[in-house]
Amino acid sequence: MRSATLRFAALVFALQLAGAGVTLLVVRQITADRLTQAATGEAERLRGQLLDAWAAGGQAGAARAALARLDRSDRPQSVVLLTAPGGRVLAGNVAAWPPDVVAGPPTTIEIFRVDRDRPERMRVIGTDLSDGTRLLTGHVIEGELAFVGALEAAMGAAMAVALLLAGLAGWVAARIIAQRLERTVDTVAAVAAGDLNRRVALSGGDDAFEALARSVNAMLDRIAALVGELKLATDALAHDLRSPLTRLRATLERALAAADSEEGRLAVLRAMDEGERLLGMLDTALRITRAEAGIGREAFVATDLAAMLEELAELFEPLAEDRGMAIAMVPSPAMVVPAHREMIGQAVANMIDNALKYGAGTIRLSVEETAAAVAIVVRDEGPGIAPARRAEALRRFGRLDAARHESGAGLGLSLVAAVAHLHGGTLELADAAPGLAVRLTIGR
C-alpha cells in the first residue's frame, strides 16, 4: 500500500462499497419497518372491532364478530383467538393461547393456525378483558417476510455486483491517473537520463495534471538554462585558468634553464611540480562539476567494459610490480554498455591508483552484471576503510589520515562518484575481507 495510485484505487473501491452497503441496508430496514407497521395496524384494527363487539354483546358478541371476520375471504391473513377465563377456546383460528404472548405491546411469533400444515410468522397483540376473557388478534406476515428474504437475496446479489463495479471503478480511476501522469514521469526519466531538451507534451486542458505538466516544463527550462550557464562558466574558467598556468610553466622552464645552481634548479622543479599538480586538480574539479551536472551524456558510445579493464590492467601492471603488488583480471564476458569512454576510463584508473597507493597484495578487477546495472569492481587486500569513514573518503578534497603521506588532492573517488552519477549509477565502498572493494555501477 505504499503506492499512492493503489491507495487511491482502494479509496474509490471502499467508498463505492460503503455507498452500496449503506443503500442496501437502508432499503432493507425501511422495508422491514413498513411491513411491521402495516401488520401491527391490521392487528390493532381487528382488536378494536372485537373489543367493540365484546362491549356490546359480551363473550357471545365477541365470538360472533370473530367468526364473522374469519369467514371473510378478503381477510385471509387475519389471526383471531378468543378464550374463556379457564382457557377454553370460544372462537378463532388458533388452537390454543401461545405461551410466549402476554397482554401488552405487539410481538412477532411463529405458530400454527387451524388447518395449516406449517407454522407461520405473524404480528399479534394480546389483550386481557375485565371478565377474564382473553383476546388475541394479529396478522400473518409470512408472505411479506418471504418477500423480505427474496429482497435480501437480491441485495446480496446486488452487493456482489457492487463489489465488482467498485473494484472496476477503482482500477479505472487508478489507470486514468497513471496515464495522465505517464507523460510527466517519462519526461522526467528522460531528463534524468541526460535528454535536457525533453518536455512534457501539453494537451491544452485546464486541470491539475495539466498544471503539473506546465510547472515541470518550466522547471526543466530553468534547469536547462542553468546547466547551459554552468557549462559556459566551467569552460570559461578552464580556459582562463589554464592560460596563466601554462604561462607560469613556460616561465619556470626558462627559469630552470637560467638557474646557475643546483639548489635553484631544485626549487624551480618543485615549483613546476606544484603547478602541474594545481593544473591536474583544476582539471579534475571541472570534470567532477560537469559530470555532476549531467554534461557529457551526448558523448556516450557503446563501450566494452571487460576489454577496457584488461587494457587498464596491462597499463598499471608495471607500476604494481614496482610496488610489490599484482593486478589480476577476473575473467568476464564482453559487457557492452553506452558510456562516456574517456570518463569511465579515468574513473577506473583512479580506482586502481587508489588501490595501488593504499591497498596491498593482489588487486582484482571484475565486471559484474545485474538485472538493472553493470558494475566495475576493484578489490585489494589492504587495510580497507572503516565503515564510519567511507563517506569522508568520497567527499571532495576529503583525505583520510592514511592518505596524507601520498600525493593527491582527495579528488580521485569524488570523480568516480561523479562519473557514476553521470551514468545513472552509484559508487559504493565495501569490505573485501580483507581489503576494500570499490564498486562503480552503470545503469542500463
C-alpha positions in Angstrom: 0.0 0.0 0.0 2.9 2.4 -0.4 1.7 3.2 -3.9 -0.4 6.4 -4.0 -2.2 5.1 -7.1 -3.1 1.9 -5.3 -4.2 3.8 -2.2 -6.5 6.0 -4.4 -7.9 2.9 -6.1 -8.5 1.3 -2.7 -10.2 4.5 -1.5 -12.6 4.6 -4.5 -13.3 0.9 -4.0 -14.1 1.4 -0.3 -16.3 4.4 -1.0 -18.2 2.5 -3.7 -18.6 -0.5 -1.4 -19.7 1.6 1.6 -22.2 3.5 -0.5 -23.7 0.3 -1.9 -23.8 -1.3 1.5 -25.5 1.6 3.2 -28.0 1.9 0.4 -29.0 -1.8 0.7 -29.2 -1.8 4.5 -31.4 1.3 4.5 -33.7 -0.2 1.9 -34.0 -3.4 3.9 -34.6 -1.6 7.2 -37.2 0.7 5.6 -39.0 -2.3 4.0 -39.0 -4.3 7.3 -40.2 -1.3 9.3 -43.1 -0.6 6.9 -44.1 -4.3 6.9 -44.1 -4.4 10.7 -46.1 -1.2 10.9 -48.7 -2.4 8.4 -49.2 -5.8 10.2 -49.4 -4.0 13.6 -52.0 -1.7 12.2 -54.1 -4.6 10.9 -53.9 -6.3 14.3 -54.9 -3.1 16.1 -57.9 -2.5 13.9 -59.1 -6.1 14.3 -58.6 -5.8 18.1 -60.7 -2.6 18.1 -63.6 -4.2 16.2 -63.7 -7.2 18.5 -63.5 -5.1 21.6 -66.5 -3.1 20.3 -68.4 -6.4 19.8 -67.5 -7.5 23.3 -68.6 -4.3 24.8 -72.0 -4.6 23.0 -72.6 -8.3 23.4 -70.1 -9.8 25.8 -68.3 -13.0 25.1 -71.1 -14.2 22.7 -71.0 -10.9 20.7 -67.2 -11.0 20.5 -67.3 -14.7 19.4 -69.8 -13.9 16.7 -67.7 -11.0 15.4 -64.6 -13.2 15.4 -66.3 -15.9 13.4 -67.7 -13.4 11.0 -64.2 -11.9 10.5 -62.7 -15.3 9.8 -65.4 -16.1 7.3 -64.5 -13.1 5.2 -62.5 -14.0 2.1 -60.9 -10.6 1.9 -59.0 -11.1 5.2 -57.2 -14.4 4.7 -54.2 -13.3 6.8 -56.2 -12.4 9.9 -55.4 -14.1 13.2 -58.1 -14.3 16.0 -58.4 -16.2 19.2 -61.0 -15.6 21.9 -60.7 -17.7 25.1 -62.9 -18.0 28.2 -61.4 -17.4 31.7 -60.5 -21.1 32.0 -58.7 -21.2 28.7 -61.5 -22.8 26.7 -61.5 -21.6 23.1 -64.6 -19.6 22.2 -63.7 -18.7 18.7 -60.7 -18.3 16.5 -58.3 -19.9 14.0 -55.5 -20.7 16.6 -55.8 -23.9 18.6 -54.5 -22.5 21.9 -53.1 -19.4 23.5 -49.4 -19.1 22.6 -47.3 -19.4 25.7 -45.0 -16.5 24.6 -47.7 -13.9 24.3 -48.8 -11.7 27.1 -51.1 -8.8 27.2 -49.4 -5.7 26.1 -47.4 -4.5 23.2 -47.4 -6.1 19.7 -45.0 -9.0 19.2 -43.9 -11.3 16.3 -44.4 -15.1 16.9 -44.3 -18.2 14.8 -47.2 -20.7 15.4 -49.7 -22.9 13.6 -53.1 -21.7 12.5 -56.0 -24.2 12.5 -56.0 -26.4 9.3 -52.5 -25.3 8.4 -49.6 -27.8 8.0 -46.8 -25.5 8.8 -46.1 -22.7 11.2 -46.4 -19.1 10.1 -44.9 -15.9 11.4 -47.4 -13.3 12.5 -47.7 -10.0 14.3 -50.1 -10.3 17.2 -51.5 -8.3 20.2 -52.7 -10.0 23.4 -55.5 -8.4 25.4 -56.9 -9.4 28.8 -60.6 -8.3 29.2 -62.2 -7.4 32.5 -64.3 -10.6 32.8 -61.3 -12.8 32.4 -61.7 -13.3 28.7 -58.5 -13.2 26.6 -58.3 -11.8 23.1 -55.6 -12.4 20.6 -55.6 -10.5 17.3 -53.0 -10.4 14.6 -51.9 -10.5 11.0 -49.9 -13.2 9.2 -46.7 -11.8 7.7 -45.2 -15.0 6.4 -45.6 -13.9 2.8 -44.3 -10.4 3.5 -41.3 -11.9 5.3 -40.7 -14.2 2.3 -40.6 -11.2 0.2 -38.1 -9.6 2.5 -36.0 -12.7 2.2 -36.1 -12.5 -1.5 -35.2 -8.9 -1.2 -32.2 -9.8 0.9 -31.1 -12.4 -1.6 -31.4 -9.8 -4.3 -29.5 -7.3 -2.2 -26.7 -9.9 -1.7 -26.5 -10.4 -5.4 -26.5 -6.6 -5.9 -23.8 -6.3 -3.3 -21.7 -8.8 -5.2 -22.2 -6.8 -8.4 -21.4 -3.6 -6.4 -18.1 -5.2 -5.3 -17.2 -6.0 -8.9 -18.2 -2.5 -10.1 -16.4 -0.9 -7.2 -13.2 -2.8 -8.0 -13.6 -1.9 -11.7 -14.2 1.8 -10.8 -11.1 1.8 -8.6 -9.0 0.2 -11.3 -10.2 2.6 -14.0 -9.6 5.6 -11.7 -6.1 4.4 -11.0 -5.4 3.8 -14.7 -6.7 7.3 -15.6 -4.4 8.9 -13.0 -1.4 6.7 -14.1 -2.0 7.5 -17.8 -2.3 11.2 -17.1 1.0 11.2 -15.1 2.8 8.9 -17.5 3.8 11.7 -19.8 5.3 13.6 -16.9 7.1 10.5 -15.5 8.5 9.6 -18.9 9.8 13.1 -19.4 11.4 13.3 -16.0 13.1 10.0 -16.6 14.4 11.1 -20.0 15.8 14.3 -18.5 17.4 12.3 -15.7 19.0 10.1 -18.4 20.5 13.2 -20.0 18.0 14.5 -22.5 17.7 18.0 -21.2 15.6 19.1 -24.3 12.7 16.7 -23.4 9.4 18.4 -22.3 6.0 17.2 -21.2 3.5 17.3 -24.1 0.6 19.5 -23.2 -3.0 18.6 -24.2 -4.4 22.1 -23.7 -6.6 21.2 -20.7 -7.2 23.1 -17.5 -6.9 20.5 -14.7 -4.4 19.7 -12.0 -2.5 17.3 -14.3 -2.0 20.0 -17.0 -0.9 22.5 -14.3 1.7 19.9 -13.1 2.9 19.4 -16.7 3.3 23.2 -17.2 5.2 23.5 -13.9 7.5 20.6 -14.7 8.2 22.2 -18.1 9.0 25.5 -16.5 11.3 23.8 -14.0 13.1 21.9 -16.8 13.5 25.1 -18.8 15.2 26.6 -15.8 17.4 23.6 -15.2 18.5 23.6 -18.9 19.3 27.3 -18.7 21.3 26.8 -15.5 23.2 23.8 -16.9 24.0 25.8 -20.1 25.3 28.6 -17.9 27.3 26.1 -15.9 28.9 24.7 -19.0 29.8 28.1 -20.2 31.2 29.1 -16.8 33.3 25.9 -16.4 34.6 26.2 -20.0 35.5 29.8 -19.4 37.1 29.0 -16.1 39.1 26.2 -17.5 40.3 28.4 -20.3 41.0 31.4 -18.1 43.0 29.3 -15.6 44.8 27.1 -18.0 46.3 30.0 -19.8 48.1 31.6 -16.8 49.1 28.2 -15.5 50.6 27.4 -18.9 52.5 30.7 -19.0 53.7 30.0 -15.4 55.1 26.7 -16.6 56.8 28.3 -19.5 58.3 30.9 -17.2 59.5 28.2 -14.8 61.1 26.3 -17.7 63.0 29.4 -18.6 64.0 30.0 -15.0 65.2 26.4 -14.9 67.3 26.9 -17.9 68.8 30.1 -16.4 69.4 28.7 -12.9 73.1 28.7 -12.1 73.0 26.5 -9.0 71.6 23.1 -8.2 69.6 24.5 -5.3 67.9 26.9 -7.6 67.1 24.2 -10.2 65.6 22.0 -7.5 63.4 24.9 -6.3 62.2 25.6 -9.8 61.5 21.9 -10.4 59.4 21.8 -7.2 57.5 24.9 -8.3 56.9 23.2 -11.7 55.6 20.0 -9.9 53.2 22.1 -7.8 52.0 23.9 -11.0 51.3 20.5 -12.6 49.5 19.3 -9.5 47.4 22.5 -9.4 46.6 22.1 -13.1 45.6 18.5 -12.5 43.4 19.5 -9.5 41.7 22.1 -11.6 41.1 19.7 -14.5 39.7 17.1 -12.1 37.4 19.5 -10.3 36.0 20.8 -13.5 35.4 17.2 -14.7 33.5 16.5 -11.5 31.4 19.6 -11.8 30.5 18.8 -15.4 29.7 15.2 -14.6 27.5 16.0 -11.6 25.6 18.5 -13.9 25.0 15.7 -16.4 27.2 17.3 -19.1 28.8 14.7 -21.3 25.9 12.2 -22.0 25.9 13.3 -25.6 29.3 11.6 -25.9 28.1 8.2 -24.8 29.2 5.3 -27.1 29.0 1.6 -27.0 31.9 0.5 -24.7 33.1 -3.0 -23.8 33.9 -2.7 -20.1 35.7 -6.0 -19.9 38.0 -5.1 -22.7 38.7 -1.7 -21.1 39.6 -3.3 -17.8 42.0 -5.6 -19.5 43.7 -2.7 -21.1 44.0 -0.8 -17.8 45.3 -3.9 -16.0 48.1 -4.1 -18.6 48.8 -0.4 -18.3 49.1 -0.5 -14.5 50.9 -3.8 -14.2 54.4 -2.4 -14.3 53.5 0.2 -11.6 52.0 -2.6 -9.4 55.2 -4.7 -9.8 57.3 -1.7 -8.7 55.2 -1.5 -5.5 55.5 -5.3 -4.9 51.8 -5.9 -5.8 50.0 -7.6 -8.6 46.9 -6.9 -10.8 44.6 -9.7 -11.8 41.7 -9.5 -14.2 38.8 -11.8 -13.2 37.6 -13.5 -16.4 34.4 -11.7 -17.6 32.4 -12.0 -20.8 32.1 -9.0 -23.1 29.9 -6.4 -21.5 28.9 -3.6 -23.9 27.0 -0.6 -22.5 26.6 3.0 -23.6 29.1 5.1 -21.7 31.4 8.0 -21.9 34.5 6.0 -22.7 37.1 8.6 -21.6 35.4 9.4 -18.3 34.8 5.7 -17.4 38.5 5.0 -18.2 39.6 7.9 -16.0 37.3 6.7 -13.1 38.6 3.1 -13.3 42.2 4.4 -13.4 41.5 6.4 -10.3 40.1 3.3 -8.6 43.2 1.2 -9.5 45.5 4.1 -8.5 43.9 4.3 -5.1 44.2 0.5 -4.6 47.9 0.7 -5.5 48.5 3.6 -3.1 46.6 2.4 -0.1 46.0 -1.3 -0.7 48.2 -4.4 -0.6 48.5 -7.8 -2.2 46.7 -8.6 -5.4 44.3 -6.1 -7.0 41.4 -7.9 -8.7 39.4 -6.2 -11.4 36.0 -7.6 -12.5 32.8 -6.7 -14.3 29.6 -7.9 -12.7 26.1 -7.8 -14.3 22.7 -7.5 -12.6 19.2 -7.0 -14.0 19.3 -3.2 -13.6 23.0 -2.3 -13.8 26.6 -3.3 -14.7 29.3 -2.9 -12.0 33.0 -2.5 -12.3 34.6 -3.7 -9.1 38.2 -3.1 -7.9 39.2 -5.2 -4.9 42.5 -5.0 -2.9 43.9 -6.9 0.1 44.9 -3.8 2.1 43.6 -2.5 5.4 40.4 -1.1 3.8 38.4 1.8 5.2 36.3 1.7 8.3 32.5 1.9 7.5 32.2 5.1 9.6 34.8 6.9 7.4 33.7 5.8 3.9 31.5 8.8 3.4 34.5 11.0 4.3 36.6 9.2 1.7 34.0 10.1 -1.0 33.9 13.7 -0.1 35.5 16.2 -2.5 39.0 17.0 -1.2 38.5 14.5 1.6 41.6 12.7 2.6 42.0 10.1 5.4 44.9 10.0 7.7 46.4 7.0 5.9 46.5 9.1 2.6 48.4 12.1 4.0 51.8 10.6 3.1 50.7 10.1 -0.6 50.5 12.8 -3.2 47.0 13.8 -4.3 44.2 16.3 -3.6 41.4 14.0 -2.4 39.5 14.2 -5.7 40.0 10.7 -7.1 37.0 8.9 -5.6 34.9 12.1 -5.9 35.5 12.0 -9.7 34.5 8.3 -9.7 31.3 9.2 -7.8 30.5 12.0 -10.3 31.1 9.6 -13.3 28.8 7.1 -11.7 26.1 9.8 -11.3 26.6 10.8 -15.0 25.9 7.2 -16.0 22.9 6.8 -13.7 24.7 4.6 -11.2 26.4 4.8 -7.9 29.8 4.4 -6.2 29.9 2.0 -3.2 32.7 1.2 -0.8 32.5 -2.2 0.8 34.6 -4.7 2.8 36.5 -7.2 0.7 37.5 -9.2 3.7 40.4 -8.4 3.7 40.8 -5.1 1.9 38.4 -2.7 0.2 36.0 -3.3 -2.6 35.2 -0.2 -4.7 32.1 -0.8 -6.9 31.2 1.6 -9.7 27.7 0.8 -11.1 26.4 1.9 -14.5 22.7 2.0 -15.0 21.2 0.2 -18.0 
